[in-house]
């Protein structure tokens, strides 16, 4: 990776999960748990790349008509370019919400990870509640973005 590398996104492939190095937010959440978040569902996914490194994966899986769940796996490298990374994820999220006529998209974030909650709020999500002892005994916040 060099200073001139450009960050971009492309369509997700299953093998991308094996290539990413998850960052600090994934305390205890395994790649297999990430795969379980979309396995068996209809989904669309994007992989964010910087140079030749996969720095994030964004998967929007559809629960039923108009309702989707977003799961991300983000490396610490993605945080080195926060503005660019935010713009890329925001554009992909907005495009898919519009294209698939999603009126509710939801995401989970660990309750003790305020930076994750703040980022989701910048993407238009609001906190709906706490899911106690949800994953590996940890509390998670359910966040949702509602569109009209």
C-alpha positions, -999 to +999 in steps of 0.1 A: +000+000+000+013+035-009+002+070-003-012+071-038-034+041-035-071+048-041-099+034-020-128+019-040-155-007-037-163-037-058-188-066-056-182-089-027-171-125-032-172-152-005-134-155-005-130-119+006-139-129+042-108-150+043-086-122+032-097-093+055-080-087+089-108-076+112-102-045+133-107-037+170-145-037+167-147-074+161-137-085+197-146-121+196-168-120+165-154-146+142-154-147+104-177-177+106-202-156+126-199-129+100-207-155+072-237-166+093-252-131+091-260-135+054-258-172+047-291-186+034-305-151+027-308-130-003-281-104-001-259-078-019-224-072-007-195-049-014-158-051-006-138-020+000-102-021-013-072+001-007-043-007-029-042-045-028-057-048+007-093-056+015-102-031+042-139-037+047-169-058+037-204-045+037-233-070+033-269-060+031-291-091+036-328-089+030-351-102+058-383-096+039-397-070+015-384-036+023-364-047+054-327-053+054-299-060+079-264-046+073-233-063+086-198-050+082-164-063+088-139-034+089-101-035+092-081-010+112-066+001+079-100+015+068-098+039+097-067+055+082-089+072+056-121+079+076-136+105+053-131+085+021-142+053+038-174+070+051-182+084+016-178+050+000-199+031+025-226+059+025-228+058-013-231+020-015-257+020+013-278+048-002-277+033-037-289-001-024-316+014-002-330+031-033-324+003-058-340-024-035-368-001-021-357-007+014-377+013+040-359-001+070-323-011+073-309-022+106-275-029+121-260-041+154-231-025+172-215-035+205-229-014+233-195-006+246-182+006+212-193+043+211-172+050+179-193+024+160-225+039+172-214+074+163-205+062+128-238+045+123-255+077+134-236+096+107-249+071+082-285+080+093-291+052+118-308+058+152-305+037+183-336+016+190-326-005+220-302-028+237-301-065+230-288-079+262-263-108+261-269-111+224-235-123+209-211-142+232-228-128+263-222-092+251-248-064+249-254-049+215-274-018+203-299-023+176-297+007+153-320+014+124-324+038+095-359+043+084-366+059+049-399+071+036 
